[in-house]
Amino acid sequence: MAQEASSSTSSKTISLKTGDGEIFEIEASAAKQMKTVQRLIDDLGDDITIPLHNVFSKELPKIIEYYKKDITGEITKDFEAEFVKDLNDDEVKVLFLAANYLDANKLFEFLSQNIADRLESKSVEYVRKYFGVENDFTPEEESKLREERAWSFRGIKEDE
Amino acid sequence: MDCISELPDEILSYIQTMLSIKDLLKTSVLSKRWRNLWALRRDLHFDIFHVLGSSEEELLQTVIPTSSSTIERCVRLDIGMSEFVKRVDQFLNNFQGTKINSFFASFYSYDKHSNIIDQWISFAIARGVETINLLLLPMPETCATRYKQYKFAFDLFSETNASTLKHLHLEHCLVCHPTNRDYIPFQNLRFLSLERTKLDEMFIESVLSNCRWLEELHLVLCEFRSSMPKIVSSSLIHLKVAGCYVVSGYVQMQIELSSIDCLKLTSLEYHGYSLDTLKINTPLLKSIRCTVFYCEDPNQYGLFATLPQLEIMQLDIYSMVSHKVFD
């Protein structure tokens, strides 16, 4: 690879390798938005393939798609709605955890809101499973809490 | 990491800030850690939609004239608001956080809820709140004669002086001067906005002289005791006065700004009857936006031409509409 000391990286692409061994390219300006990636670039150099152990080939393309739009300033509410439209709750969760790992702030905030929206009217059991929470209340403690907050449990949809 | 629960508290609490009050209370049942997490919430926001939920929005339909009787509508609204108050109370009683940044409450209220609102304000002040927005809504006009406004009493703050409070916005209350006239809490207030409140002009003059960092003051549709307060402040930067009046007999009479003596003031917004009596000492004033109804002699506005820093002036006179915007 050419060893030019490029001060302008706008047209440069970075190679990212997922945990399951696939390689994807993104523009350097998009990589800048993912602080974890940028840190790795700073440590390893920008002409080396950056390994991302915790991100996989299923979700990385979606993340790249998001930031491709971000660097051209085209992220709108419609785009974001479309982005998550066909994703199920688990797919959003995986993206969210990846965004967190990559320290990709904008995507992280957007997905946090989307998760909060999706959890509206879900049952406590569903949310426990979704977040991976272990219930450490005794049955008595839990039923007391539920009773006190009875009004917040009305209107819960059936778990899918 | 494949489990959201493995994330640190700050991140989980971030998701929580996006949940409505209803869902927030639900998450407090997930586990002990989650119950303690929501104590990290810093901004408390209670409005009818978020507290009563969309399924009870039909309650709000009672405010818009429909075929049901007036009494029935008032009763239904009353019941709805009692439920609102009960839920907010429950939330606050279970809230274990020790610091909050802002407290916002907006609902249809009258003096029946006085003690409870007092408690909420005390609750917020005790946790170092910096911003209070209390936007009370008036009960529908047809019920008005039976309901008195909530009285916002500064005696509530005598213990802590509310020294953390920087931003206060009140709508539709009675504002009562502290019984000890020399005592003004909120010495660090930067922003004060009063809309549709009833108060004594001496209170405003007191605030202006005691809150030495007050930068912005709004007085909108306020009812004063007998006259417009004199606006004298060495710190005030933005002033908005609109539609203020006094009540004499049963008649509402508009009162006009008469005196502004603010060396740092850069913007003024005024909506009233006329500017005939206005005297100003505002050498740094850059922007004026006024709407007046009456203008006998347009030359009187020449007083604004003497302002050395003036950049924007917008003047609407209802008897003859004209816009002047110049640098």
Boltz contact constraints between the chains, C-beta under 6 A:
constraints:
  - contact:
      token1: [A, 97]
      token2: [B, 1]
      max_distance: 6.0
  - contact:
      token1: [A, 112]
      token2: [B, 14]
      max_distance: 6.0
  - contact:
      token1: [A, 112]
      token2: [B, 15]
      max_distance: 6.0
  - contact:
      token1: [A, 112]
      token2: [B, 18]
      max_distance: 6.0
  - contact:
      token1: [A, 113]
      token2: [B, 18]
      max_distance: 6.0
  - contact:
      token1: [A, 116]
      token2: [B, 15]
      max_distance: 6.0
  - contact:
      token1: [A, 116]
      token2: [B, 18]
      max_distance: 6.0
  - contact:
      token1: [A, 116]
      token2: [B, 19]
      max_distance: 6.0
  - contact:
      token1: [A, 120]
      token2: [B, 23]
      max_distance: 6.0
  - contact:
      token1: [A, 124]
      token2: [B, 29]
      max_distance: 6.0
  - contact:
      token1: [A, 128]
      token2: [B, 30]
      max_distance: 6.0
  - contact:
      token1: [A, 131]
      token2: [B, 4]
      max_distance: 6.0
  - contact:
      token1: [A, 131]
      token2: [B, 5]
      max_distance: 6.0
  - contact:
      token1: [A, 132]
      token2: [B, 3]
      max_distance: 6.0
  - contact:
      token1: [A, 132]
      token2: [B, 4]
      max_distance: 6.0
  - contact:
      token1: [A, 132]
      token2: [B, 5]
      max_distance: 6.0
  - contact:
      token1: [A, 133]
      token2: [B, 5]
      max_distance: 6.0
  - contact:
      token1: [A, 133]
      token2: [B, 30]
      max_distance: 6.0
  - contact:
      token1: [A, 133]
      token2: [B, 31]
      max_distance: 6.0
  - contact:
      token1: [A, 135]
      token2: [B, 31]
      max_distance: 6.0
  - contact:
      token1: [A, 136]
      token2: [B, 31]
      max_distance: 6.0
  - contact:
      token1: [A, 136]
      token2: [B, 32]
      max_distance: 6.0
  - contact:
      token1: [A, 145]
      token2: [B, 29]
      max_distance: 6.0
  - contact:
      token1: [A, 149]
      token2: [B, 25]
      max_distance: 6.0
  - contact:
      token1: [A, 152]
      token2: [B, 22]
      max_distance: 6.0
  - contact:
      token1: [A, 152]
      token2: [B, 25]
      max_distance: 6.0
  - contact:
      token1: [A, 152]
      token2: [B, 26]
      max_distance: 6.0
  - contact:
      token1: [A, 155]
      token2: [B, 55]
      max_distance: 6.0
